[in-house]
Amino acid sequence: MDIDRRITLFHSPNSRSTGARILVEELQAEHDLHVLNLKAKQQREPAYLAINAMGKVPALLHGSTLVTEQPAVYMYLAELYPERGLSPAVGDPLRGPYLRWMVFYGSCFEPAIIDKSMTRDSGSYTTSPYGDYDAVISAVESQLKKGPWLLGEHYTAADILWGSALGWISAFRLIPETASLRAYLERFQNRSAVQRTLALDAQLAASQI
């Protein structure tokens, strides 16, 4: 049965939702863009808090289905357009690694990076949700070395999540700038959908000054 695949993406430039907008471009997804001005704190206004009580972007609305949290937004959207091949299907050997790296980002990587940036103690290895910073970075570096993409030859929505995040994280020097990381980011940032989105977002950000 055919379904209406048009979605609304709640987005703000220069934020974590840039990656979701890149995914929309990669998928050539039918969409409406609901732009929020974070500088004006529109994400904290009641109208948006009714959509996402955390006051964060991205958020995705598909019909009556609301999706928040970055990995969930990516997975939902990529599965809405299976013909684009950005989400390994159930039964595909890449499905497990794909889900692992989608979840690892929010459960381990970003918490480790934030703690590192704020010079906070992660606690004991056994009680920390991610172990320690060095273990997390080692796991990511080992995966990037395999290349060219996070799951080898197959480019997926996980690369959009990680490529977007690693771009800003490396810009703030919160992760060692290894040859593997530089090569991965160069491949990612050279993709036409990434370049189109960054250009569109730069225009959008300029209009919000």
N, C-alpha and C positions, 0 to 999 in steps of 0.2 A: 504494500500500500504506500502510495506517495504521501510524504508529509511535507509541511511547510518548514523549510530549514532556515528561514530568515531569523536572525538573532539580533538582539540589542546588546552592544558592548558598552559598559560604563567605564570610561577611560579618562586619564589625564596624562598629558605629555610629561616626559622626564620623571616617570614613576615606574613602578613594577608592572603597570598595565601595558607598557610599550611592547613587551614580549607578546602579550595576547593580541595586540594589534598586528604584529608581524605574522602571527599564526593566521589571523583573518586574511591577510594578504597572500600568504602561501596557499591557503585553501581556496582563495577566490570566493570566500563565503559571502552569501547574501546577508547584508547587515545594515543596521542603523547605529550610528555612533552617538552616544550620549556623553558629552564632554563635561567634565567637572574641573573647576579651577581650584586647585589645592591651595594656592596662595590666598585665595579669598575664603578658604575653609568651607567650600561648598560640600565637601565630604562629611562635614559635621552637622550639616543642616538637617532638620527633621525629615524632609522629603527623601534624602538619600539614606539616612539612618533607618528608615522604614524598609529600604531595600537591603542594605548591609549594615547591621547593627554595629559592626566593628569599624565602620567608617573608612573602609579601604577599597582600593581598586586593584585589579579588575573585578568586575562582577558581570555576569552574563544572564540575560533573560531570553528564554526560548519558549514562546507561548506563555504558559503559566508556570513553567519551570525556571526557578532561579538557582543559579550556581555561583558560589563564591569560593575563595581560596584558589591561589594560582594553579597548583597541579590539577585540581578538580575542573577548573575552567578549561585548561588545555586538553585534558583527557576527554571531556564531554564534547568539546568543539571538534577535535580531531576525529572522534568516532561518529560525529554527525555527517562527516564527509569521508567515508571509508575509501572511496574511489581515488582519493588523493594519496593514499598510502603512507600517511604520517602517523598512523596508529596500528601497530601489529595486532592482528586479530587473535581471538581465542584459538589456541591450537598452534599458533606460530611460535617457534622456539624463541623468538625475540620478545614475546609477550612478557615473560617473567622479568628479564633484565629491564625492559621498558618501564614496567610498573615499579621496579626497584628504584630506578634512578629518578622517576617522577616523585616518589615518596621520600627518598633520601634527601632531596633538595630541601624540603620544608621541615623534615623531622630532625635532620642532623646538620646539613651544610650551613643553612642560613643562621640557625641558632649559634653554631660555632663561630661564624664570621662576626655576628653581632657581639657576642661575648668578647671576642678578640679586639674588636674596635673600641669597646668600652672598658678594656682591661679588667674584665670581670673574671673571677675564678669560676671555672666550670663545675667545681665540686669534685668529689671522688669519681674515679673512672667507672665504678660499678653503679653509681646512682645518677650520673649525668646521662641525659637522653642521647648524647652522641659520643660518649667516651672522652676524648680530648681533641683539641684543635689539630694537632699533628697527625693523629690517626685519620681524621676526616680528610685533610689535605692530601695525605698519602693515597687514600682510596681514590680520590678524584684524579690525581696525577697519574696513577697507574692505569686508569680507564682512558684518559686522554692520550696516553702514549700509544695505545693500540690503534687509534685513528681509523679512517679520517674523521669519523663521527663517533658519538658516544656509544653507539651500538655497532660499530664497525663500518661497513659499507652502506648501511641503510640509514638515511637521514630521517629523523622522526620529530614529532612535537617535543620530545625530550630535549633535543638539540636547541630548539627555540627557547625553551625555558632556561636551559643552562647557558646557552650562548649569550642571551640577553643579560642574565645575572652576572656571568663572569666578566662581561664588558665593564659594568659599573664597579664591580668589586675590585678588578685589577686596576681601574683608574684611581681608586682610593688606596691602592697598594695594600690591600688586606689579604692578598694571596701572593705567594712567590711567583714571579714572572719567569716561568720556565719556557724552554723552547717548545715543548708540547702545547702549553697554554697559548703562546703567541701564534703558533701555526693553526690551532683550532679556531681562535678568534678571527684570524685573517680569513680562513675559509668561510666562517659564518658571516662575517661582516661584508664579504664580497657578494653574497647572495642578493639577487635583484629585489626580492621582497623585503629584505632587511634595509637596503638602501632606500627603497621607495618609502617605507614606513618612517625611517629616521628623517627623511626630507619633509614628509607630511607633518611629523611631530614637531620639527623645528619651526615650521610655519605656524602651527597651532600654539606652540609655546610663546612665540613672538607676539601673537595676538592677545595673550593673557597678561602681558606686562602692564 
